[in-house]
Amino acid sequence: MQIALRRVHDSDLPVFYRQMNDPESLRMAAFTPKDPADRDAFDAHWRKIRASPAVLRTILADGDVVGSTAVYGEPGEREVTYWIDRAYWGRGIATAALRALVTEVPERPLYARAAADNTGSLRVLEKCGFRPTALAAGYANARAAEIEEVVLRLET
């Protein structure tokens, strides 16, 4: 399977919206918008981040849009994020996409956060060189509860 990153196109947004409303994906991600089904809020969020200095990429697998990835935040505190369509989980796509993204953005350190029980995402981050540095607690909208999250850091 050929994995590639490209700039986000307007035509990607409906795909991202659908992907981000999958109940199992929301539960695993945990830290999501209050109401992921609020299309106006979704569109406003994407307008804001597309106008920011964030590095936003669409993830393609054999030419199909399968997710998104980004580096965002202030210098010295920049974080990575990614979202893969659940139909494509377990195929190495997140790992390949994140490796490509961190190669494209040489700034270090980079940070990441994942729900402590999201073993798949933690494994992707570790394969890409991120190392756990702290545990934190945060309110997870998708679970309507405070949960533990792992903070990770990439140095090189």
Residue pairs with C-beta under 8 A, 6 or more apart in sequence:
1 61
1 62
1 91
1 92
1 93
2 60
2 61
2 62
2 63
3 59
3 60
3 61
3 92
3 93
3 96
3 97
3 100
4 59
4 60
4 100
5 57
5 58
5 59
5 60
5 69
5 97
5 100
5 101
5 104
6 57
6 58
6 60
7 56
7 57
7 58
8 46
8 50
8 56
8 57
8 58
8 68
9 58
12 58
12 65
12 68
13 42
13 43
13 46
15 65
15 85
16 46
16 67
16 68
16 83
17 39
17 42
19 25
19 67
19 83
19 84
19 85
19 86
20 26
20 32
20 36
20 42
20 83
21 36
21 37
22 85
22 86
24 86
25 83
25 85
25 86
26 32
26 36
26 142
27 142
27 143
28 115
28 118
28 120
28 121
29 83
29 115
29 118
29 121
29 142
30 115
30 118
30 140
30 141
30 142
30 143
30 147
30 149
31 113
31 115
31 138
31 140
31 141
31 142
31 149
32 140
32 141
32 142
33 41
33 42
33 45
33 141
34 141
35 41
36 42
36 142
49 56
49 70
49 72
50 56
52 72
54 70
54 71
54 72
54 73
55 70
55 71
55 72
55 101
55 104
55 105
56 68
56 69
56 70
57 68
57 69
57 70
57 97
57 101
57 104
58 65
58 67
58 68
59 65
59 66
59 67
59 68
59 69
59 82
59 84
59 93
59 97
60 66
61 88
61 91
61 93
66 84
66 85
66 87
66 88
66 93
67 82
67 83
67 84
67 85
67 88
67 93
67 94
67 97
68 82
68 83
69 80
69 81
69 82
69 83
69 97
69 98
69 101
70 80
70 81
70 82
70 101
71 78
71 79
71 80
71 101
71 105
71 107
71 110
72 78
72 79
72 81
73 79
73 111
75 107
76 109
77 111
78 105
78 107
78 110
78 111
79 110
79 111
79 112
79 113
80 98
80 101
80 102
80 110
80 111
80 112
80 154
81 112
82 94
82 97
82 98
82 101
82 124
84 93
84 94
84 97
89 120
90 120
94 120
94 121
94 124
95 124
95 127
95 128
98 124
98 125
98 128
99 127
99 128
102 110
102 128
102 129
102 154
108 154
108 155
108 156
109 153
109 154
109 155
110 130
110 153
110 154
111 151
111 152
111 153
111 154
112 125
112 130
112 151
112 152
112 153
112 154
113 136
113 149
113 150
113 151
113 152
114 121
114 122
114 125
114 149
114 150
114 152
115 121
115 140
115 147
115 148
115 149
115 150
116 122
116 135
116 147
116 148
116 149
116 150
117 147
117 148
122 132
122 150
122 152
125 152
126 152
128 154
129 154
129 155
129 156
130 152
130 153
130 154
131 152
131 153
131 154
131 155
132 150
132 151
132 152
133 151
133 152
133 153
134 150
134 151
135 148
135 149
135 150
135 151
136 148
136 149
136 150
136 151
137 146
137 147
137 148
137 149
138 146
138 147
138 149
139 145
139 146
140 146
140 147
